[in-house]
Amino acid sequence: MIDVKQFSALQKKSKSSFASQRQMMKKVMKGQTVLCSICQQPLYLSTPEDEGTSGIRCKKGCTDIHLDFV
Ligand SMILES: [Zn+2]
């Protein structure tokens, strides 16, 4: 049995983190500096040419968000 309360809490959590990821992407794409929440290094936009996929990541790789829509 799935605990419904737990399930909806999980959904809320993933929704809000998706929203904050989108906010972060927008900032990076505008050229604003956004720091990785883990290592505090600036995030940068990677392109398929140099990384194999489009995404936003930090040098250490603790932030590694793939962009599907580019
Ligand atoms: Zn990092």
PDB file of the backbone (N, CA, C, O) and the ligand in Angstrom, with CONECT records:
HET     ZN  A 101       1
ATOM      1  N   MET A   1       0.831  -1.221   0.000  1.00  0.00           N
ATOM      2  CA  MET A   1       0.000   0.000   0.000  1.00  0.00           C
ATOM      3  C   MET A   1       0.862   1.268   0.000  1.00  0.00           C
ATOM      4  O   MET A   1       1.853   1.357   0.725  1.00  0.00           O
ATOM      5  N   ILE A   2       0.481   2.214  -0.799  1.00  0.00           N
ATOM      6  CA  ILE A   2       1.200   3.494  -0.831  1.00  0.00           C
ATOM      7  C   ILE A   2       0.571   4.444   0.184  1.00  0.00           C
ATOM      8  O   ILE A   2      -0.645   4.640   0.197  1.00  0.00           O
ATOM      9  N   ASP A   3       1.388   5.012   1.007  1.00  0.00           N
ATOM     10  CA  ASP A   3       0.920   6.024   1.942  1.00  0.00           C
ATOM     11  C   ASP A   3       0.649   7.305   1.153  1.00  0.00           C
ATOM     12  O   ASP A   3       1.576   7.935   0.643  1.00  0.00           O
ATOM     13  N   VAL A   4      -0.607   7.677   1.057  1.00  0.00           N
ATOM     14  CA  VAL A   4      -0.993   8.800   0.198  1.00  0.00           C
ATOM     15  C   VAL A   4      -0.372  10.117   0.662  1.00  0.00           C
ATOM     16  O   VAL A   4       0.062  10.932  -0.152  1.00  0.00           O
ATOM     17  N   LYS A   5      -0.337  10.310   1.964  1.00  0.00           N
ATOM     18  CA  LYS A   5       0.247  11.555   2.489  1.00  0.00           C
ATOM     19  C   LYS A   5       1.724  11.660   2.128  1.00  0.00           C
ATOM     20  O   LYS A   5       2.212  12.714   1.720  1.00  0.00           O
ATOM     21  N   GLN A   6       2.408  10.555   2.286  1.00  0.00           N
ATOM     22  CA  GLN A   6       3.828  10.534   1.970  1.00  0.00           C
ATOM     23  C   GLN A   6       4.027  10.803   0.482  1.00  0.00           C
ATOM     24  O   GLN A   6       4.931  11.538   0.084  1.00  0.00           O
ATOM     25  N   PHE A   7       3.183  10.206  -0.317  1.00  0.00           N
ATOM     26  CA  PHE A   7       3.291  10.333  -1.762  1.00  0.00           C
ATOM     27  C   PHE A   7       3.100  11.781  -2.203  1.00  0.00           C
ATOM     28  O   PHE A   7       3.857  12.281  -3.036  1.00  0.00           O
ATOM     29  N   SER A   8       2.095  12.455  -1.652  1.00  0.00           N
ATOM     30  CA  SER A   8       1.860  13.834  -2.073  1.00  0.00           C
ATOM     31  C   SER A   8       2.966  14.758  -1.566  1.00  0.00           C
ATOM     32  O   SER A   8       3.292  15.753  -2.214  1.00  0.00           O
ATOM     33  N   ALA A   9       3.537  14.434  -0.419  1.00  0.00           N
ATOM     34  CA  ALA A   9       4.662  15.226   0.082  1.00  0.00           C
ATOM     35  C   ALA A   9       5.848  15.095  -0.871  1.00  0.00           C
ATOM     36  O   ALA A   9       6.552  16.067  -1.146  1.00  0.00           O
ATOM     37  N   LEU A  10       6.047  13.911  -1.353  1.00  0.00           N
ATOM     38  CA  LEU A  10       7.124  13.635  -2.296  1.00  0.00           C
ATOM     39  C   LEU A  10       6.909  14.404  -3.597  1.00  0.00           C
ATOM     40  O   LEU A  10       7.844  14.980  -4.154  1.00  0.00           O
ATOM     41  N   GLN A  11       5.678  14.405  -4.065  1.00  0.00           N
ATOM     42  CA  GLN A  11       5.352  15.125  -5.295  1.00  0.00           C
ATOM     43  C   GLN A  11       5.606  16.618  -5.142  1.00  0.00           C
ATOM     44  O   GLN A  11       6.182  17.256  -6.023  1.00  0.00           O
ATOM     45  N   LYS A  12       5.172  17.164  -4.018  1.00  0.00           N
ATOM     46  CA  LYS A  12       5.385  18.592  -3.762  1.00  0.00           C
ATOM     47  C   LYS A  12       6.869  18.910  -3.781  1.00  0.00           C
ATOM     48  O   LYS A  12       7.303  19.900  -4.371  1.00  0.00           O
ATOM     49  N   LYS A  13       7.637  18.054  -3.126  1.00  0.00           N
ATOM     50  CA  LYS A  13       9.063  18.279  -3.018  1.00  0.00           C
ATOM     51  C   LYS A  13       9.715  18.282  -4.401  1.00  0.00           C
ATOM     52  O   LYS A  13      10.531  19.154  -4.702  1.00  0.00           O
ATOM     53  N   SER A  14       9.359  17.316  -5.236  1.00  0.00           N
ATOM     54  CA  SER A  14      10.002  17.246  -6.536  1.00  0.00           C
ATOM     55  C   SER A  14       9.545  18.402  -7.426  1.00  0.00           C
ATOM     56  O   SER A  14      10.310  18.882  -8.263  1.00  0.00           O
ATOM     57  N   LYS A  15       8.324  18.841  -7.251  1.00  0.00           N
ATOM     58  CA  LYS A  15       7.838  19.989  -8.015  1.00  0.00           C
ATOM     59  C   LYS A  15       8.611  21.249  -7.669  1.00  0.00           C
ATOM     60  O   LYS A  15       9.023  21.992  -8.560  1.00  0.00           O
ATOM     61  N   SER A  16       8.812  21.494  -6.381  1.00  0.00           N
ATOM     62  CA  SER A  16       9.495  22.721  -5.987  1.00  0.00           C
ATOM     63  C   SER A  16      10.965  22.673  -6.395  1.00  0.00           C
ATOM     64  O   SER A  16      11.539  23.707  -6.736  1.00  0.00           O
ATOM     65  N   SER A  17      11.578  21.506  -6.368  1.00  0.00           N
ATOM     66  CA  SER A  17      12.971  21.461  -6.773  1.00  0.00           C
ATOM     67  C   SER A  17      13.079  21.631  -8.290  1.00  0.00           C
ATOM     68  O   SER A  17      14.063  22.177  -8.789  1.00  0.00           O
ATOM     69  N   PHE A  18      12.081  21.169  -9.006  1.00  0.00           N
ATOM     70  CA  PHE A  18      12.058  21.383 -10.454  1.00  0.00           C
ATOM     71  C   PHE A  18      11.935  22.868 -10.758  1.00  0.00           C
ATOM     72  O   PHE A  18      12.607  23.381 -11.653  1.00  0.00           O
ATOM     73  N   ALA A  19      11.077  23.555 -10.014  1.00  0.00           N
ATOM     74  CA  ALA A  19      10.896  24.997 -10.200  1.00  0.00           C
ATOM     75  C   ALA A  19      12.184  25.747  -9.892  1.00  0.00           C
ATOM     76  O   ALA A  19      12.554  26.671 -10.616  1.00  0.00           O
ATOM     77  N   SER A  20      12.863  25.358  -8.833  1.00  0.00           N
ATOM     78  CA  SER A  20      14.095  26.071  -8.494  1.00  0.00           C
ATOM     79  C   SER A  20      15.204  25.758  -9.496  1.00  0.00           C
ATOM     80  O   SER A  20      16.068  26.596  -9.755  1.00  0.00           O
ATOM     81  N   GLN A  21      15.176  24.550 -10.059  1.00  0.00           N
ATOM     82  CA  GLN A  21      16.139  24.230 -11.110  1.00  0.00           C
ATOM     83  C   GLN A  21      15.911  25.113 -12.330  1.00  0.00           C
ATOM     84  O   GLN A  21      16.853  25.606 -12.951  1.00  0.00           O
ATOM     85  N   ARG A  22      14.635  25.298 -12.655  1.00  0.00           N
ATOM     86  CA  ARG A  22      14.317  26.139 -13.815  1.00  0.00           C
ATOM     87  C   ARG A  22      14.777  27.576 -13.593  1.00  0.00           C
ATOM     88  O   ARG A  22      15.313  28.214 -14.499  1.00  0.00           O
ATOM     89  N   GLN A  23      14.561  28.077 -12.379  1.00  0.00           N
ATOM     90  CA  GLN A  23      15.005  29.425 -12.031  1.00  0.00           C
ATOM     91  C   GLN A  23      16.511  29.549 -12.217  1.00  0.00           C
ATOM     92  O   GLN A  23      17.016  30.527 -12.768  1.00  0.00           O
ATOM     93  N   MET A  24      17.208  28.528 -11.741  1.00  0.00           N
ATOM     94  CA  MET A  24      18.658  28.497 -11.804  1.00  0.00           C
ATOM     95  C   MET A  24      19.136  28.484 -13.253  1.00  0.00           C
ATOM     96  O   MET A  24      20.072  29.198 -13.615  1.00  0.00           O
ATOM     97  N   MET A  25      18.480  27.661 -14.080  1.00  0.00           N
ATOM     98  CA  MET A  25      18.839  27.583 -15.491  1.00  0.00           C
ATOM     99  C   MET A  25      18.694  28.928 -16.172  1.00  0.00           C
ATOM    100  O   MET A  25      19.558  29.352 -16.940  1.00  0.00           O
ATOM    101  N   LYS A  26      17.569  29.603 -15.873  1.00  0.00           N
ATOM    102  CA  LYS A  26      17.318  30.901 -16.494  1.00  0.00           C
ATOM    103  C   LYS A  26      18.431  31.871 -16.164  1.00  0.00           C
ATOM    104  O   LYS A  26      18.912  32.602 -17.030  1.00  0.00           O
ATOM    105  N   LYS A  27      18.838  31.872 -14.899  1.00  0.00           N
ATOM    106  CA  LYS A  27      19.906  32.781 -14.473  1.00  0.00           C
ATOM    107  C   LYS A  27      21.209  32.474 -15.199  1.00  0.00           C
ATOM    108  O   LYS A  27      21.877  33.375 -15.706  1.00  0.00           O
ATOM    109  N   VAL A  28      21.561  31.202 -15.242  1.00  0.00           N
ATOM    110  CA  VAL A  28      22.817  30.825 -15.894  1.00  0.00           C
ATOM    111  C   VAL A  28      22.777  31.190 -17.375  1.00  0.00           C
ATOM    112  O   VAL A  28      23.770  31.657 -17.933  1.00  0.00           O
ATOM    113  N   MET A  29      21.621  30.975 -18.010  1.00  0.00           N
ATOM    114  CA  MET A  29      21.500  31.289 -19.425  1.00  0.00           C
ATOM    115  C   MET A  29      21.596  32.778 -19.702  1.00  0.00           C
ATOM    116  O   MET A  29      22.030  33.193 -20.776  1.00  0.00           O
ATOM    117  N   LYS A  30      21.188  33.578 -18.727  1.00  0.00           N
ATOM    118  CA  LYS A  30      21.289  35.034 -18.886  1.00  0.00           C
ATOM    119  C   LYS A  30      22.703  35.525 -18.618  1.00  0.00           C
ATOM    120  O   LYS A  30      23.009  36.701 -18.814  1.00  0.00           O
ATOM    121  N   GLY A  31      23.559  34.622 -18.171  1.00  0.00           N
ATOM    122  CA  GLY A  31      24.934  34.994 -17.900  1.00  0.00           C
ATOM    123  C   GLY A  31      25.169  35.426 -16.462  1.00  0.00           C
ATOM    124  O   GLY A  31      26.236  35.941 -16.128  1.00  0.00           O
ATOM    125  N   GLN A  32      24.164  35.214 -15.608  1.00  0.00           N
ATOM    126  CA  GLN A  32      24.349  35.556 -14.206  1.00  0.00           C
ATOM    127  C   GLN A  32      25.110  34.447 -13.503  1.00  0.00           C
ATOM    128  O   GLN A  32      25.043  33.284 -13.901  1.00  0.00           O
ATOM    129  N   THR A  33      25.830  34.813 -12.460  1.00  0.00           N
ATOM    130  CA  THR A  33      26.600  33.823 -11.728  1.00  0.00           C
ATOM    131  C   THR A  33      25.714  33.125 -10.700  1.00  0.00           C
ATOM    132  O   THR A  33      25.096  33.765  -9.849  1.00  0.00           O
ATOM    133  N   VAL A  34      25.670  31.819 -10.799  1.00  0.00           N
ATOM    134  CA  VAL A  34      24.940  31.013  -9.832  1.00  0.00           C
ATOM    135  C   VAL A  34      25.937  30.010  -9.256  1.00  0.00           C
ATOM    136  O   VAL A  34      26.649  29.332  -9.996  1.00  0.00           O
ATOM    137  N   LEU A  35      25.978  29.925  -7.932  1.00  0.00           N
ATOM    138  CA  LEU A  35      26.928  29.015  -7.307  1.00  0.00           C
ATOM    139  C   LEU A  35      26.279  27.670  -7.009  1.00  0.00           C
ATOM    140  O   LEU A  35      25.095  27.597  -6.677  1.00  0.00           O
ATOM    141  N   CYS A  36      27.052  26.631  -7.129  1.00  0.00           N
ATOM    142  CA  CYS A  36      26.599  25.297  -6.771  1.00  0.00           C
ATOM    143  C   CYS A  36      26.280  25.292  -5.277  1.00  0.00           C
ATOM    144  O   CYS A  36      27.056  25.791  -4.463  1.00  0.00           O
ATOM    145  N   SER A  37      25.124  24.720  -4.931  1.00  0.00           N
ATOM    146  CA  SER A  37      24.724  24.736  -3.524  1.00  0.00           C
ATOM    147  C   SER A  37      25.593  23.819  -2.682  1.00  0.00           C
ATOM    148  O   SER A  37      25.578  23.921  -1.455  1.00  0.00           O
ATOM    149  N   ILE A  38      26.340  22.936  -3.301  1.00  0.00           N
ATOM    150  CA  ILE A  38      27.163  21.988  -2.555  1.00  0.00           C
ATOM    151  C   ILE A  38      28.617  22.461  -2.435  1.00  0.00           C
ATOM    152  O   ILE A  38      29.151  22.557  -1.330  1.00  0.00           O
ATOM    153  N   CYS A  39      29.256  22.757  -3.580  1.00  0.00           N
ATOM    154  CA  CYS A  39      30.687  23.104  -3.527  1.00  0.00           C
ATOM    155  C   CYS A  39      30.935  24.607  -3.667  1.00  0.00           C
ATOM    156  O   CYS A  39      32.074  25.057  -3.542  1.00  0.00           O
ATOM    157  N   GLN A  40      29.874  25.391  -3.926  1.00  0.00           N
ATOM    158  CA  GLN A  40      29.993  26.845  -4.041  1.00  0.00           C
ATOM    159  C   GLN A  40      30.854  27.297  -5.215  1.00  0.00           C
ATOM    160  O   GLN A  40      31.375  28.412  -5.212  1.00  0.00           O
ATOM    161  N   GLN A  41      31.003  26.445  -6.207  1.00  0.00           N
ATOM    162  CA  GLN A  41      31.695  26.832  -7.436  1.00  0.00           C
ATOM    163  C   GLN A  41      30.664  27.369  -8.410  1.00  0.00           C
ATOM    164  O   GLN A  41      29.505  26.956  -8.374  1.00  0.00           O
ATOM    165  N   PRO A  42      31.073  28.294  -9.288  1.00  0.00           N
ATOM    166  CA  PRO A  42      30.096  28.810 -10.251  1.00  0.00           C
ATOM    167  C   PRO A  42      29.613  27.723 -11.205  1.00  0.00           C
ATOM    168  O   PRO A  42      30.386  26.875 -11.651  1.00  0.00           O
ATOM    169  N   LEU A  43      28.329  27.768 -11.506  1.00  0.00           N
ATOM    170  CA  LEU A  43      27.752  26.819 -12.462  1.00  0.00           C
ATOM    171  C   LEU A  43      27.956  27.355 -13.869  1.00  0.00           C
ATOM    172  O   LEU A  43      27.983  28.567 -14.086  1.00  0.00           O
ATOM    173  N   TYR A  44      28.096  26.462 -14.801  1.00  0.00           N
ATOM    174  CA  TYR A  44      28.227  26.900 -16.189  1.00  0.00           C
ATOM    175  C   TYR A  44      27.377  26.020 -17.095  1.00  0.00           C
ATOM    176  O   TYR A  44      26.968  24.914 -16.741  1.00  0.00           O
ATOM    177  N   LEU A  45      27.136  26.565 -18.270  1.00  0.00           N
ATOM    178  CA  LEU A  45      26.320  25.885 -19.259  1.00  0.00           C
ATOM    179  C   LEU A  45      27.226  24.993 -20.101  1.00  0.00           C
ATOM    180  O   LEU A  45      28.210  25.464 -20.672  1.00  0.00           O
ATOM    181  N   SER A  46      26.905  23.747 -20.174  1.00  0.00           N
ATOM    182  CA  SER A  46      27.686  22.862 -21.038  1.00  0.00           C
ATOM    183  C   SER A  46      26.929  22.624 -22.334  1.00  0.00           C
ATOM    184  O   SER A  46      25.698  22.651 -22.363  1.00  0.00           O
ATOM    185  N   THR A  47      27.661  22.397 -23.380  1.00  0.00           N
ATOM    186  CA  THR A  47      27.043  22.191 -24.685  1.00  0.00           C
ATOM    187  C   THR A  47      27.341  20.776 -25.181  1.00  0.00           C
ATOM    188  O   THR A  47      28.306  20.159 -24.732  1.00  0.00           O
ATOM    189  N   PRO A  48      26.542  20.267 -26.081  1.00  0.00           N
ATOM    190  CA  PRO A  48      26.792  18.910 -26.596  1.00  0.00           C
ATOM    191  C   PRO A  48      28.186  18.765 -27.200  1.00  0.00           C
ATOM    192  O   PRO A  48      28.765  17.679 -27.187  1.00  0.00           O
ATOM    193  N   GLU A  49      28.721  19.867 -27.728  1.00  0.00           N
ATOM    194  CA  GLU A  49      30.037  19.812 -28.362  1.00  0.00           C
ATOM    195  C   GLU A  49      31.141  19.460 -27.368  1.00  0.00           C
ATOM    196  O   GLU A  49      32.045  18.689 -27.691  1.00  0.00           O
ATOM    197  N   ASP A  50      31.070  20.018 -26.166  1.00  0.00           N
ATOM    198  CA  ASP A  50      32.164  19.726 -25.239  1.00  0.00           C
ATOM    199  C   ASP A  50      31.831  18.720 -24.138  1.00  0.00           C
ATOM    200  O   ASP A  50      32.744  18.160 -23.532  1.00  0.00           O
ATOM    201  N   GLU A  51      30.554  18.478 -23.864  1.00  0.00           N
ATOM    202  CA  GLU A  51      30.239  17.575 -22.757  1.00  0.00           C
ATOM    203  C   GLU A  51      29.403  16.370 -23.195  1.00  0.00           C
ATOM    204  O   GLU A  51      29.185  15.453 -22.403  1.00  0.00           O
ATOM    205  N   GLY A  52      28.946  16.363 -24.406  1.00  0.00           N
ATOM    206  CA  GLY A  52      28.110  15.254 -24.852  1.00  0.00           C
ATOM    207  C   GLY A  52      26.627  15.522 -24.698  1.00  0.00           C
ATOM    208  O   GLY A  52      25.811  15.005 -25.461  1.00  0.00           O
ATOM    209  N   THR A  53      26.277  16.337 -23.700  1.00  0.00           N
ATOM    210  CA  THR A  53      24.868  16.704 -23.507  1.00  0.00           C
ATOM    211  C   THR A  53      24.797  18.177 -23.153  1.00  0.00           C
ATOM    212  O   THR A  53      25.782  18.771 -22.714  1.00  0.00           O
ATOM    213  N   SER A  54      23.625  18.758 -23.348  1.00  0.00           N
ATOM    214  CA  SER A  54      23.404  20.123 -22.885  1.00  0.00           C
ATOM    215  C   SER A  54      23.017  20.072 -21.429  1.00  0.00           C
ATOM    216  O   SER A  54      22.223  19.226 -21.018  1.00  0.00           O
ATOM    217  N   GLY A  55      23.575  20.978 -20.645  1.00  0.00           N
ATOM    218  CA  GLY A  55      23.197  20.968 -19.244  1.00  0.00           C
ATOM    219  C   GLY A  55      23.865  22.071 -18.473  1.00  0.00           C
ATOM    220  O   GLY A  55      24.631  22.869 -19.012  1.00  0.00           O
ATOM    221  N   ILE A  56      23.554  22.092 -17.199  1.00  0.00           N
ATOM    222  CA  ILE A  56      24.165  23.038 -16.288  1.00  0.00           C
ATOM    223  C   ILE A  56      24.896  22.229 -15.240  1.00  0.00           C
ATOM    224  O   ILE A  56      24.327  21.336 -14.612  1.00  0.00           O
ATOM    225  N   ARG A  57      26.157  22.552 -15.062  1.00  0.00           N
ATOM    226  CA  ARG A  57      26.939  21.779 -14.105  1.00  0.00           C
ATOM    227  C   ARG A  57      28.020  22.618 -13.452  1.00  0.00           C
ATOM    228  O   ARG A  57      28.353  23.705 -13.923  1.00  0.00           O
ATOM    229  N   CYS A  58      28.560  22.103 -12.367  1.00  0.00           N
ATOM    230  CA  CYS A  58      29.718  22.734 -11.744  1.00  0.00           C
ATOM    231  C   CYS A  58      30.938  21.891 -12.079  1.00  0.00           C
ATOM    232  O   CYS A  58      30.823  20.768 -12.571  1.00  0.00           O
ATOM    233  N   LYS A  59      32.103  22.452 -11.804  1.00  0.00           N
ATOM    234  CA  LYS A  59      33.339  21.761 -12.168  1.00  0.00           C
ATOM    235  C   LYS A  59      33.465  20.405 -11.497  1.00  0.00           C
ATOM    236  O   LYS A  59      33.965  19.452 -12.093  1.00  0.00           O
ATOM    237  N   LYS A  60      33.010  20.323 -10.257  1.00  0.00           N
ATOM    238  CA  LYS A  60      33.157  19.074  -9.513  1.00  0.00           C
ATOM    239  C   LYS A  60      32.123  18.028  -9.910  1.00  0.00           C
ATOM    240  O   LYS A  60      32.316  16.833  -9.686  1.00  0.00           O
ATOM    241  N   GLY A  61      31.035  18.485 -10.497  1.00  0.00           N
ATOM    242  CA  GLY A  61      30.028  17.541 -10.960  1.00  0.00           C
ATOM    243  C   GLY A  61      28.936  17.227  -9.948  1.00  0.00           C
ATOM    244  O   GLY A  61      28.089  16.373 -10.213  1.00  0.00           O
ATOM    245  N   CYS A  62      28.930  17.900  -8.782  1.00  0.00           N
ATOM    246  CA  CYS A  62      27.851  17.633  -7.826  1.00  0.00           C
ATOM    247  C   CYS A  62      26.539  18.228  -8.326  1.00  0.00           C
ATOM    248  O   CYS A  62      25.465  17.721  -8.000  1.00  0.00           O
ATOM    249  N   THR A  63      26.615  19.300  -9.114  1.00  0.00           N
ATOM    250  CA  THR A  63      25.425  19.774  -9.817  1.00  0.00           C
ATOM    251  C   THR A  63      25.573  19.387 -11.272  1.00  0.00           C
ATOM    252  O   THR A  63      26.550  19.756 -11.924  1.00  0.00           O
ATOM    253  N   ASP A  64      24.617  18.653 -11.775  1.00  0.00           N
ATOM    254  CA  ASP A  64      24.681  18.187 -13.157  1.00  0.00           C
ATOM    255  C   ASP A  64      23.251  18.015 -13.654  1.00  0.00           C
ATOM    256  O   ASP A  64      22.661  16.941 -13.545  1.00  0.00           O
ATOM    257  N   ILE A  65      22.712  19.094 -14.199  1.00  0.00           N
ATOM    258  CA  ILE A  65      21.326  19.091 -14.658  1.00  0.00           C
ATOM    259  C   ILE A  65      21.317  19.008 -16.179  1.00  0.00           C
ATOM    260  O   ILE A  65      21.947  19.816 -16.861  1.00  0.00           O
ATOM    261  N   HIS A  66      20.618  18.051 -16.684  1.00  0.00           N
ATOM    262  CA  HIS A  66      20.544  17.911 -18.135  1.00  0.00           C
ATOM    263  C   HIS A  66      19.365  18.680 -18.684  1.00  0.00           C
ATOM    264  O   HIS A  66      18.276  18.682 -18.110  1.00  0.00           O
ATOM    265  N   LEU A  67      19.600  19.327 -19.795  1.00  0.00           N
ATOM    266  CA  LEU A  67      18.536  20.072 -20.451  1.00  0.00           C
ATOM    267  C   LEU A  67      18.036  19.244 -21.627  1.00  0.00           C
ATOM    268  O   LEU A  67      18.801  18.873 -22.517  1.00  0.00           O
ATOM    269  N   ASP A  68      16.752  18.966 -21.611  1.00  0.00           N
ATOM    270  CA  ASP A  68      16.182  18.134 -22.671  1.00  0.00           C
ATOM    271  C   ASP A  68      15.657  18.961 -23.818  1.00  0.00           C
ATOM    272  O   ASP A  68      15.436  18.451 -24.917  1.00  0.00           O
ATOM    273  N   PHE A  69      15.456  20.241 -23.559  1.00  0.00           N
ATOM    274  CA  PHE A  69      14.697  21.049 -24.524  1.00  0.00           C
ATOM    275  C   PHE A  69      15.582  21.824 -25.471  1.00  0.00           C
ATOM    276  O   PHE A  69      15.067  22.547 -26.324  1.00  0.00           O
ATOM    277  N   VAL A  70      16.898  21.705 -25.358  1.00  0.00           N
ATOM    278  CA  VAL A  70      17.778  22.476 -26.232  1.00  0.00           C
ATOM    279  C   VAL A  70      18.067  21.682 -27.515  1.00  0.00           C
ATOM    280  O   VAL A  70      18.794  22.160 -28.386  1.00  0.00           O
TER     281      VAL A  70
HETATM  282 ZN    ZN A 101      29.292  21.527  -7.079  1.00  0.00          ZN2+
END
